[in-house]
């Protein structure tokens, strides 16, 4: 079960960190508010009750030491809006009490002198509606308060009646809570945004550099900044790109040397064959030498793969149309479906080589090639279709392996060197794209060369 719906949950690290921080602060504020509301009133009520009992017992003790004629004046002087005192004369009366009231009476009796503790002590807790005398003008008392009336002995034949108007808990200050929570959320979110910025920006640069490498571009060096973990990631990426660059440079130097070393003896052998008098033997050797020359060039092209040419922006539709026209000029049955301009950042000679290999395969095995270009939200697809026998599903993956030829004769005139599709795959992947093969429902094979495009510039 997911905490948030997918369409609501933010995708970026910075936004997720801010949302989580704000949610955590909000929940913690709600928890604190609920805890405070639940405990504060209970603790306050206990404290008020304790003070009530202490003051009532103290007033009764004080009155017992005052002459009878002066007690009434003293009672009136000690009263207030919340505390009312009055004297009753005559025999003490008792009445039924609840368990809570009896408990308060017991506690109060324990505070009295021993002689008076034997006399009745009565406690009644009631609501404003049950009190028949005038109430103070206080809306909290009238709506949420309670009234405690205590009767206890002062001297024989005289009782003190204490009436305390106890205010109820104030209504929950929702506005104050929301304001406090909002200030806390804004402060925490600002701190989270600052932290996320220090983490997210280097990660975004790292992701952008990795994407550039995946599309076949040169990996830029990253600034090694931010938190320690992010700096280590940038350092590792820079070290990796340096190592890859050195490896590719060594590979290029090696391939250049191999190409030179192979071409030199092949050229020497061509010259030497001119001195062979047997014409049939000379032609057979020349044919074998030409096959060796073709195989050598194919191996070097496949080993290079991609990355030797600088990337630049071209019109892919114009490039493919021009290639189809050139192949038609040499007699190949190629049909091109016109397409609008398709700007693409790529290595044009490599793309031209890949498309040419696919068209030549279609003509060789399917007798003709139909070429068209399709545009999607993120890519261009060069689609080449033929009317040949197609390729079985079992062979569709291995045809991209080097030197794999499905044509059984293994003749260079019919099956090639088995490196054409290997080179196409290398070029596609080094541009961040892919090559797929599928059999057409009406017969024949469909090759799809998919190349990602830059939506900002396309």
Secondary structure in CASP SS format (residue, H / E / C, confidence):
PFRMAT SS
TARGET T0000
AUTHOR 0000-0000-0000
METHOD secondary structure of the structure
MODEL  1
X C 1.00
X C 1.00
X C 1.00
X C 1.00
X C 1.00
X C 1.00
X C 1.00
X C 1.00
X C 1.00
X C 1.00
X C 1.00
X C 1.00
X H 1.00
X H 1.00
X H 1.00
X H 1.00
X H 1.00
X H 1.00
X H 1.00
X H 1.00
X H 1.00
X H 1.00
X H 1.00
X H 1.00
X H 1.00
X H 1.00
X H 1.00
X H 1.00
X H 1.00
X H 1.00
X H 1.00
X H 1.00
X H 1.00
X H 1.00
X H 1.00
X H 1.00
X H 1.00
X H 1.00
X H 1.00
X H 1.00
X H 1.00
X H 1.00
X H 1.00
X H 1.00
X H 1.00
X H 1.00
X H 1.00
X H 1.00
X H 1.00
X H 1.00
X H 1.00
X H 1.00
X H 1.00
X H 1.00
X H 1.00
X H 1.00
X H 1.00
X H 1.00
X H 1.00
X H 1.00
X H 1.00
X H 1.00
X H 1.00
X H 1.00
X C 1.00
X C 1.00
X C 1.00
X H 1.00
X H 1.00
X H 1.00
X H 1.00
X H 1.00
X H 1.00
X H 1.00
X H 1.00
X H 1.00
X H 1.00
X H 1.00
X C 1.00
X C 1.00
X C 1.00
X C 1.00
X E 1.00
X E 1.00
X E 1.00
X E 1.00
X E 1.00
X E 1.00
X E 1.00
X C 1.00
X C 1.00
X C 1.00
X C 1.00
X C 1.00
X C 1.00
X C 1.00
X C 1.00
X C 1.00
X H 1.00
X H 1.00
X H 1.00
X H 1.00
X H 1.00
X H 1.00
X H 1.00
X H 1.00
X H 1.00
X H 1.00
X H 1.00
X H 1.00
X H 1.00
X C 1.00
X C 1.00
X H 1.00
X H 1.00
X H 1.00
X H 1.00
X C 1.00
X C 1.00
X C 1.00
X C 1.00
X E 1.00
X E 1.00
X E 1.00
X E 1.00
X E 1.00
X C 1.00
X H 1.00
X H 1.00
X H 1.00
X C 1.00
X C 1.00
X C 1.00
X C 1.00
X C 1.00
X C 1.00
X C 1.00
X C 1.00
X H 1.00
X H 1.00
X H 1.00
X H 1.00
X H 1.00
X H 1.00
X C 1.00
X E 1.00
X E 1.00
X E 1.00
X E 1.00
X E 1.00
X E 1.00
X E 1.00
X E 1.00
X E 1.00
X E 1.00
X C 1.00
X C 1.00
X E 1.00
X E 1.00
X E 1.00
X E 1.00
X E 1.00
X E 1.00
X E 1.00
X E 1.00
X E 1.00
X C 1.00
X C 1.00
X C 1.00
X C 1.00
X C 1.00
X C 1.00
X C 1.00
X H 1.00
X H 1.00
X H 1.00
X H 1.00
X H 1.00
X H 1.00
X H 1.00
X H 1.00
X H 1.00
X H 1.00
X H 1.00
X H 1.00
X H 1.00
X H 1.00
X H 1.00
X H 1.00
X H 1.00
X H 1.00
X H 1.00
X H 1.00
X H 1.00
X H 1.00
X H 1.00
X H 1.00
X H 1.00
X H 1.00
X H 1.00
X H 1.00
X H 1.00
X H 1.00
X H 1.00
X H 1.00
X H 1.00
X H 1.00
X H 1.00
X H 1.00
X H 1.00
X H 1.00
X H 1.00
X H 1.00
X H 1.00
X C 1.00
X C 1.00
X C 1.00
X C 1.00
X C 1.00
X C 1.00
X C 1.00
X C 1.00
X C 1.00
X C 1.00
X C 1.00
X C 1.00
X C 1.00
X H 1.00
X H 1.00
X H 1.00
X H 1.00
X H 1.00
X H 1.00
X H 1.00
X H 1.00
X H 1.00
X H 1.00
X H 1.00
X H 1.00
X H 1.00
X H 1.00
X H 1.00
X H 1.00
X H 1.00
X H 1.00
X H 1.00
X H 1.00
X H 1.00
X H 1.00
X H 1.00
X H 1.00
X H 1.00
X H 1.00
X H 1.00
X H 1.00
X H 1.00
X H 1.00
X H 1.00
X H 1.00
X H 1.00
X H 1.00
X H 1.00
X H 1.00
X H 1.00
X H 1.00
X H 1.00
X H 1.00
X H 1.00
X H 1.00
X H 1.00
X H 1.00
X H 1.00
X H 1.00
X C 1.00
X C 1.00
X C 1.00
X C 1.00
X C 1.00
X H 1.00
X H 1.00
X H 1.00
X H 1.00
X H 1.00
X H 1.00
X H 1.00
X H 1.00
X H 1.00
X H 1.00
X H 1.00
X H 1.00
X H 1.00
X H 1.00
X H 1.00
X H 1.00
X H 1.00
X H 1.00
X H 1.00
X H 1.00
X H 1.00
X H 1.00
X H 1.00
X H 1.00
X H 1.00
X H 1.00
X C 1.00
X C 1.00
X C 1.00
X C 1.00
X C 1.00
X C 1.00
X C 1.00
X E 1.00
X E 1.00
X E 1.00
X E 1.00
X H 1.00
X H 1.00
X H 1.00
X H 1.00
X H 1.00
X H 1.00
X H 1.00
X H 1.00
X H 1.00
X H 1.00
X H 1.00
X H 1.00
X H 1.00
X H 1.00
X C 1.00
X C 1.00
X C 1.00
X C 1.00
X E 1.00
X E 1.00
X E 1.00
X C 1.00
X C 1.00
X C 1.00
X C 1.00
X C 1.00
X C 1.00
X E 1.00
X E 1.00
X E 1.00
X E 1.00
X C 1.00
X H 1.00
X H 1.00
X H 1.00
X H 1.00
X H 1.00
X H 1.00
X H 1.00
X H 1.00
X H 1.00
X H 1.00
X H 1.00
X H 1.00
X H 1.00
X H 1.00
X H 1.00
X H 1.00
X H 1.00
X H 1.00
X H 1.00
X C 1.00
X C 1.00
X E 1.00
X E 1.00
X E 1.00
X E 1.00
X E 1.00
X E 1.00
X E 1.00
X C 1.00
X C 1.00
X C 1.00
X E 1.00
X E 1.00
X E 1.00
X E 1.00
X E 1.00
X E 1.00
X E 1.00
X C 1.00
X C 1.00
X C 1.00
X C 1.00
X C 1.00
X C 1.00
X C 1.00
X C 1.00
X C 1.00
X C 1.00
X C 1.00
X C 1.00
X H 1.00
X H 1.00
X H 1.00
X C 1.00
X C 1.00
X C 1.00
X C 1.00
X C 1.00
X C 1.00
X C 1.00
X C 1.00
X C 1.00
X C 1.00
X C 1.00
X C 1.00
X C 1.00
X C 1.00
X C 1.00
X C 1.00
X C 1.00
X C 1.00
X C 1.00
X H 1.00
X H 1.00
X H 1.00
X H 1.00
X H 1.00
X H 1.00
X H 1.00
X H 1.00
X H 1.00
X H 1.00
X H 1.00
X C 1.00
X C 1.00
X C 1.00
X E 1.00
X E 1.00
X E 1.00
X E 1.00
X E 1.00
X E 1.00
X C 1.00
X C 1.00
X C 1.00
X C 1.00
X C 1.00
X E 1.00
X E 1.00
X E 1.00
X E 1.00
X E 1.00
X E 1.00
X E 1.00
X E 1.00
X C 1.00
X C 1.00
X C 1.00
X C 1.00
X C 1.00
X C 1.00
END
